[in-house]
Amino acid sequence: MAVAKEKERQEPGLVRFYRETRAELRKVVWPTRQETIRLTILVIVVSVLIGLLLFFGDTIFIWLYSQLVGLVE
């Protein structure tokens, strides 16, 4: 145990960072190609739907605003 801690102290910060980063990346469970494609399509569909929702909401508010301004004039 003491040897491991002593070894950590001897390693420069960048070397230790590199080793720890590699160790963490070995633990990662990467998605399959099929999962990546499916999730990418899902993100695109949800983004388009939210964009359309915002577009129609903005269009309605602009129409309402123009109607209110028309009442004042």
A tleap script that builds the chain and sets N, CA, C and O, in Angstrom:
source leaprc.protein.ff14SB
mol = sequence {
  NMET ALA VAL ALA LYS GLU LYS GLU ARG GLN
  GLU PRO GLY LEU VAL ARG PHE TYR ARG GLU
  THR ARG ALA GLU LEU ARG LYS VAL VAL TRP
  PRO THR ARG GLN GLU THR ILE ARG LEU THR
  ILE LEU VAL ILE VAL VAL SER VAL LEU ILE
  GLY LEU LEU LEU PHE PHE GLY ASP THR ILE
  PHE ILE TRP LEU TYR SER GLN LEU VAL GLY
  LEU VAL CGLU
}
set mol.1.N position { 0.837 -1.190 0.000 }
set mol.1.CA position { 0.000 0.000 0.000 }
set mol.1.C position { 0.875 1.244 0.000 }
set mol.1.O position { 0.646 2.172 -0.775 }
set mol.2.N position { 1.875 1.260 0.868 }
set mol.2.CA position { 2.759 2.417 0.946 }
set mol.2.C position { 3.540 2.573 -0.352 }
set mol.2.O position { 3.856 3.692 -0.757 }
set mol.3.N position { 3.854 1.452 -1.009 }
set mol.3.CA position { 4.610 1.509 -2.256 }
set mol.3.C position { 3.759 2.150 -3.345 }
set mol.3.O position { 4.261 2.945 -4.140 }
set mol.4.N position { 2.479 1.811 -3.386 }
set mol.4.CA position { 1.585 2.380 -4.390 }
set mol.4.C position { 1.449 3.885 -4.196 }
set mol.4.O position { 1.481 4.638 -5.169 }
set mol.5.N position { 1.299 4.329 -2.957 }
set mol.5.CA position { 1.169 5.761 -2.701 }
set mol.5.C position { 2.468 6.479 -3.027 }
set mol.5.O position { 2.453 7.599 -3.538 }
set mol.6.N position { 3.596 5.835 -2.732 }
set mol.6.CA position { 4.884 6.449 -3.027 }
set mol.6.C position { 5.066 6.560 -4.539 }
set mol.6.O position { 5.605 7.554 -5.027 }
set mol.7.N position { 4.619 5.547 -5.285 }
set mol.7.CA position { 4.716 5.566 -6.735 }
set mol.7.C position { 3.873 6.712 -7.311 }
set mol.7.O position { 4.305 7.394 -8.240 }
set mol.8.N position { 2.670 6.921 -6.757 }
set mol.8.CA position { 1.812 8.010 -7.217 }
set mol.8.C position { 2.477 9.355 -7.007 }
set mol.8.O position { 2.358 10.246 -7.849 }
set mol.9.N position { 3.174 9.511 -5.898 }
set mol.9.CA position { 3.828 10.780 -5.613 }
set mol.9.C position { 4.976 11.036 -6.575 }
set mol.9.O position { 5.279 12.189 -6.881 }
set mol.10.N position { 5.627 9.967 -7.060 }
set mol.10.CA position { 6.767 10.122 -7.937 }
set mol.10.C position { 6.358 10.465 -9.359 }
set mol.10.O position { 7.116 11.114 -10.080 }
set mol.11.N position { 5.168 10.037 -9.776 }
set mol.11.CA position { 4.712 10.309 -11.136 }
set mol.11.C position { 4.348 11.778 -11.283 }
set mol.11.O position { 3.687 12.351 -10.416 }
set mol.12.N position { 4.782 12.388 -12.384 }
set mol.12.CA position { 4.350 13.771 -12.642 }
set mol.12.C position { 2.829 13.816 -12.841 }
set mol.12.O position { 2.216 12.805 -13.184 }
set mol.13.N position { 2.243 14.956 -12.633 }
set mol.13.CA position { 0.788 15.106 -12.711 }
set mol.13.C position { 0.212 14.693 -14.047 }
set mol.13.O position { -0.854 14.080 -14.101 }
set mol.14.N position { 0.905 15.023 -15.130 }
set mol.14.CA position { 0.386 14.721 -16.460 }
set mol.14.C position { 0.386 13.207 -16.714 }
set mol.14.O position { -0.549 12.683 -17.319 }
set mol.15.N position { 1.417 12.511 -16.261 }
set mol.15.CA position { 1.486 11.057 -16.448 }
set mol.15.C position { 0.373 10.386 -15.648 }
set mol.15.O position { -0.294 9.485 -16.156 }
set mol.16.N position { 0.169 10.810 -14.420 }
set mol.16.CA position { -0.883 10.234 -13.586 }
set mol.16.C position { -2.259 10.517 -14.187 }
set mol.16.O position { -3.132 9.649 -14.201 }
set mol.17.N position { -2.439 11.735 -14.681 }
set mol.17.CA position { -3.709 12.086 -15.321 }
set mol.17.C position { -3.971 11.171 -16.521 }
set mol.17.O position { -5.090 10.690 -16.700 }
set mol.18.N position { -2.948 10.929 -17.340 }
set mol.18.CA position { -3.087 10.074 -18.517 }
set mol.18.C position { -3.448 8.655 -18.106 }
set mol.18.O position { -4.338 8.050 -18.705 }
set mol.19.N position { -2.773 8.109 -17.091 }
set mol.19.CA position { -3.051 6.745 -16.638 }
set mol.19.C position { -4.474 6.634 -16.086 }
set mol.19.O position { -5.182 5.673 -16.388 }
set mol.20.N position { -4.890 7.599 -15.289 }
set mol.20.CA position { -6.234 7.562 -14.715 }
set mol.20.C position { -7.296 7.701 -15.793 }
set mol.20.O position { -8.346 7.063 -15.725 }
set mol.21.N position { -7.020 8.536 -16.791 }
set mol.21.CA position { -7.966 8.723 -17.887 }
set mol.21.C position { -8.136 7.425 -18.669 }
set mol.21.O position { -9.257 7.032 -18.992 }
set mol.22.N position { -7.026 6.762 -18.971 }
set mol.22.CA position { -7.104 5.477 -19.684 }
set mol.22.C position { -7.859 4.439 -18.865 }
set mol.22.O position { -8.653 3.672 -19.410 }
set mol.23.N position { -7.615 4.415 -17.561 }
set mol.23.CA position { -8.299 3.449 -16.701 }
set mol.23.C position { -9.809 3.694 -16.706 }
set mol.23.O position { -10.589 2.742 -16.743 }
set mol.24.N position { -10.222 4.951 -16.669 }
set mol.24.CA position { -11.655 5.273 -16.688 }
set mol.24.C position { -12.278 4.939 -18.039 }
set mol.24.O position { -13.406 4.450 -18.099 }
set mol.25.N position { -11.546 5.202 -19.126 }
set mol.25.CA position { -12.089 4.925 -20.460 }
set mol.25.C position { -12.262 3.427 -20.694 }
set mol.25.O position { -13.110 3.024 -21.490 }
set mol.26.N position { -11.479 2.602 -20.020 }
set mol.26.CA position { -11.655 1.152 -20.142 }
set mol.26.C position { -12.959 0.700 -19.501 }
set mol.26.O position { -13.489 -0.352 -19.858 }
set mol.27.N position { -13.483 1.481 -18.559 }
set mol.27.CA position { -14.720 1.125 -17.869 }
set mol.27.C position { -15.975 1.525 -18.653 }
set mol.27.O position { -17.072 1.052 -18.354 }
set mol.28.N position { -15.814 2.387 -19.645 }
set mol.28.CA position { -16.957 2.917 -20.383 }
set mol.28.C position { -17.593 1.826 -21.233 }
set mol.28.O position { -16.895 1.052 -21.889 }
set mol.29.N position { -18.920 1.770 -21.215 }
set mol.29.CA position { -19.663 0.858 -22.089 }
set mol.29.C position { -20.170 1.706 -23.257 }
set mol.29.O position { -21.129 2.466 -23.124 }
set mol.30.N position { -19.505 1.558 -24.394 }
set mol.30.CA position { -19.840 2.370 -25.552 }
set mol.30.C position { -21.100 1.834 -26.221 }
set mol.30.O position { -21.303 0.621 -26.258 }
set mol.31.N position { -21.955 2.717 -26.752 }
set mol.31.CA position { -23.173 2.245 -27.430 }
set mol.31.C position { -22.823 1.567 -28.756 }
set mol.31.O position { -21.798 1.859 -29.371 }
set mol.32.N position { -23.688 0.669 -29.170 }
set mol.32.CA position { -23.480 0.008 -30.459 }
set mol.32.C position { -23.821 0.988 -31.585 }
set mol.32.O position { -24.410 2.044 -31.351 }
set mol.33.N position { -23.448 0.624 -32.779 }
set mol.33.CA position { -23.733 1.475 -33.942 }
set mol.33.C position { -25.248 1.669 -34.091 }
set mol.33.O position { -25.716 2.771 -34.377 }
set mol.34.N position { -26.003 0.588 -33.893 }
set mol.34.CA position { -27.463 0.655 -34.024 }
set mol.34.C position { -28.065 1.597 -32.976 }
set mol.34.O position { -28.953 2.388 -33.294 }
set mol.35.N position { -27.592 1.517 -31.746 }
set mol.35.CA position { -28.085 2.409 -30.686 }
set mol.35.C position { -27.762 3.864 -31.010 }
set mol.35.O position { -28.586 4.755 -30.804 }
set mol.36.N position { -26.560 4.091 -31.517 }
set mol.36.CA position { -26.149 5.454 -31.858 }
set mol.36.C position { -27.040 6.028 -32.947 }
set mol.36.O position { -27.471 7.177 -32.857 }
set mol.37.N position { -27.317 5.241 -33.966 }
set mol.37.CA position { -28.172 5.701 -35.061 }
set mol.37.C position { -29.581 5.986 -34.553 }
set mol.37.O position { -30.173 7.015 -34.878 }
set mol.38.N position { -30.115 5.057 -33.749 }
set mol.38.CA position { -31.486 5.218 -33.222 }
set mol.38.C position { -31.597 6.472 -32.350 }
set mol.38.O position { -32.552 7.237 -32.482 }
set mol.39.N position { -30.631 6.680 -31.471 }
set mol.39.CA position { -30.689 7.842 -30.584 }
set mol.39.C position { -30.466 9.147 -31.339 }
set mol.39.O position { -31.042 10.176 -30.985 }
set mol.40.N position { -29.628 9.113 -32.383 }
set mol.40.CA position { -29.418 10.312 -33.203 }
set mol.40.C position { -30.706 10.694 -33.914 }
set mol.40.O position { -31.063 11.872 -33.962 }
set mol.41.N position { -31.404 9.717 -34.464 }
set mol.41.CA position { -32.691 9.989 -35.129 }
set mol.41.C position { -33.688 10.544 -34.119 }
set mol.41.O position { -34.430 11.476 -34.428 }
set mol.42.N position { -33.711 9.980 -32.919 }
set mol.42.CA position { -34.621 10.469 -31.881 }
set mol.42.C position { -34.338 11.929 -31.535 }
set mol.42.O position { -35.268 12.722 -31.386 }
set mol.43.N position { -33.061 12.287 -31.405 }
set mol.43.CA position { -32.693 13.675 -31.085 }
set mol.43.C position { -33.123 14.608 -32.212 }
set mol.43.O position { -33.628 15.699 -31.951 }
set mol.44.N position { -32.931 14.194 -33.451 }
set mol.44.CA position { -33.319 15.037 -34.590 }
set mol.44.C position { -34.837 15.229 -34.619 }
set mol.44.O position { -35.314 16.345 -34.826 }
set mol.45.N position { -35.597 14.152 -34.413 }
set mol.45.CA position { -37.072 14.238 -34.435 }
set mol.45.C position { -37.570 15.151 -33.317 }
set mol.45.O position { -38.422 16.008 -33.552 }
set mol.46.N position { -37.049 14.975 -32.110 }
set mol.46.CA position { -37.484 15.807 -30.982 }
set mol.46.C position { -37.113 17.272 -31.237 }
set mol.46.O position { -37.897 18.168 -30.926 }
set mol.47.N position { -35.932 17.521 -31.797 }
set mol.47.CA position { -35.520 18.897 -32.088 }
set mol.47.C position { -36.443 19.546 -33.117 }
set mol.47.O position { -36.817 20.709 -32.969 }
set mol.48.N position { -36.807 18.804 -34.153 }
set mol.48.CA position { -37.717 19.338 -35.179 }
set mol.48.C position { -39.088 19.617 -34.567 }
set mol.48.O position { -39.686 20.657 -34.843 }
set mol.49.N position { -39.590 18.704 -33.741 }
set mol.49.CA position { -40.897 18.915 -33.114 }
set mol.49.C position { -40.893 20.149 -32.207 }
set mol.49.O position { -41.841 20.934 -32.238 }
set mol.50.N position { -39.862 20.328 -31.418 }
set mol.50.CA position { -39.782 21.495 -30.545 }
set mol.50.C position { -39.648 22.764 -31.381 }
set mol.50.O position { -40.232 23.797 -31.052 }
set mol.51.N position { -38.876 22.683 -32.463 }
set mol.51.CA position { -38.760 23.828 -33.364 }
set mol.51.C position { -40.100 24.221 -33.969 }
set mol.51.O position { -40.434 25.404 -34.040 }
set mol.52.N position { -40.867 23.221 -34.405 }
set mol.52.CA position { -42.192 23.506 -34.959 }
set mol.52.C position { -43.128 24.084 -33.899 }
set mol.52.O position { -43.888 25.011 -34.181 }
set mol.53.N position { -43.077 23.544 -32.689 }
set mol.53.CA position { -43.897 24.058 -31.595 }
set mol.53.C position { -43.576 25.530 -31.322 }
set mol.53.O position { -44.479 26.351 -31.166 }
set mol.54.N position { -42.299 25.847 -31.269 }
set mol.54.CA position { -41.904 27.240 -31.037 }
set mol.54.C position { -42.311 28.140 -32.205 }
set mol.54.O position { -42.739 29.276 -31.999 }
set mol.55.N position { -42.176 27.630 -33.428 }
set mol.55.CA position { -42.563 28.410 -34.603 }
set mol.55.C position { -44.051 28.751 -34.573 }
set mol.55.O position { -44.438 29.904 -34.768 }
set mol.56.N position { -44.888 27.725 -34.325 }
set mol.56.CA position { -46.334 27.973 -34.312 }
set mol.56.C position { -46.741 28.837 -33.121 }
set mol.56.O position { -47.618 29.692 -33.246 }
set mol.57.N position { -46.112 28.618 -31.976 }
set mol.57.CA position { -46.407 29.472 -30.819 }
set mol.57.C position { -46.040 30.918 -31.087 }
set mol.57.O position { -46.798 31.826 -30.747 }
set mol.58.N position { -44.882 31.140 -31.694 }
set mol.58.CA position { -44.446 32.498 -32.020 }
set mol.58.C position { -45.369 33.131 -33.053 }
set mol.58.O position { -45.699 34.313 -32.959 }
set mol.59.N position { -45.785 32.339 -34.041 }
set mol.59.CA position { -46.695 32.856 -35.075 }
set mol.59.C position { -48.026 33.289 -34.457 }
set mol.59.O position { -48.570 34.329 -34.830 }
set mol.60.N position { -48.548 32.513 -33.532 }
set mol.60.CA position { -49.813 32.864 -32.872 }
set mol.60.C position { -49.647 34.139 -32.057 }
set mol.60.O position { -50.507 35.018 -32.110 }
set mol.61.N position { -48.553 34.257 -31.301 }
set mol.61.CA position { -48.346 35.458 -30.499 }
set mol.61.C position { -48.141 36.701 -31.367 }
set mol.61.O position { -48.602 37.785 -31.011 }
set mol.62.N position { -47.459 36.553 -32.497 }
set mol.62.CA position { -47.297 37.699 -33.410 }
set mol.62.C position { -48.658 38.114 -33.964 }
set mol.62.O position { -48.953 39.305 -34.059 }
set mol.63.N position { -49.482 37.142 -34.326 }
set mol.63.CA position { -50.809 37.454 -34.850 }
set mol.63.C position { -51.647 38.157 -33.779 }
set mol.63.O position { -52.303 39.158 -34.066 }
set mol.64.N position { -51.627 37.635 -32.537 }
set mol.64.CA position { -52.369 38.273 -31.450 }
set mol.64.C position { -51.872 39.688 -31.189 }
set mol.64.O position { -52.673 40.599 -30.979 }
set mol.65.N position { -50.548 39.878 -31.200 }
set mol.65.CA position { -49.974 41.206 -30.964 }
set mol.65.C position { -50.416 42.178 -32.058 }
set mol.65.O position { -50.789 43.315 -31.770 }
set mol.66.N position { -50.371 41.725 -33.317 }
set mol.66.CA position { -50.781 42.616 -34.408 }
set mol.66.C position { -52.265 42.957 -34.297 }
set mol.66.O position { -52.667 44.071 -34.632 }
set mol.67.N position { -53.082 42.015 -33.833 }
set mol.67.CA position { -54.504 42.293 -33.636 }
set mol.67.C position { -54.704 43.336 -32.539 }
set mol.67.O position { -55.538 44.229 -32.682 }
set mol.68.N position { -53.941 43.230 -31.439 }
set mol.68.CA position { -54.067 44.200 -30.350 }
set mol.68.C position { -53.584 45.586 -30.776 }
set mol.68.O position { -54.192 46.594 -30.417 }
set mol.69.N position { -52.507 45.636 -31.530 }
set mol.69.CA position { -52.001 46.924 -32.014 }
set mol.69.C position { -52.999 47.538 -32.970 }
set mol.69.O position { -53.171 48.757 -32.979 }
set mol.70.N position { -53.666 46.716 -33.782 }
set mol.70.CA position { -54.666 47.205 -34.724 }
set mol.70.C position { -55.869 47.794 -33.999 }
set mol.70.O position { -56.513 48.697 -34.534 }
set mol.71.N position { -56.193 47.319 -32.808 }
set mol.71.CA position { -57.310 47.859 -32.040 }
set mol.71.C position { -56.975 49.256 -31.505 }
set mol.71.O position { -57.867 50.094 -31.370 }
set mol.72.N position { -55.719 49.510 -31.205 }
set mol.72.CA position { -55.297 50.788 -30.630 }
set mol.72.C position { -55.263 51.866 -31.697 }
set mol.72.O position { -55.591 53.019 -31.418 }
set mol.73.N position { -54.880 51.520 -32.891 }
set mol.73.CA position { -54.744 52.527 -33.961 }
set mol.73.C position { -56.048 53.053 -34.456 }
set mol.73.O position { -56.073 53.899 -35.350 }
savepdb mol mol.pdb
quit
